[in-house]
């Protein structure tokens, strides 16, 4: 499994994230996983619907994952403050 190094603006530390794409029937989920590939609690980040290709952000992502989150616990996109 390859890791993704993420540099978050304004922070000195580079963080390493492990991500996986999983098939969940009607959608694919992008989720945070541990170094063994196991799902992390509240680690679902994005849903990709198979029928439409629509991408939805998951709410209530755990803050311990270390990604910047909005007020609903969703991963922030680059264009958002």
Buried (B, 14 or more C-beta within 10 A) or exposed (E): EEEEEEEEEEEEEEBEBBBBEEEEEEBBBBBBBEEEEEBBEBBBBBBBEEEEEEEEBBBEBBEEBBBBBBEEBBBEEEEEE
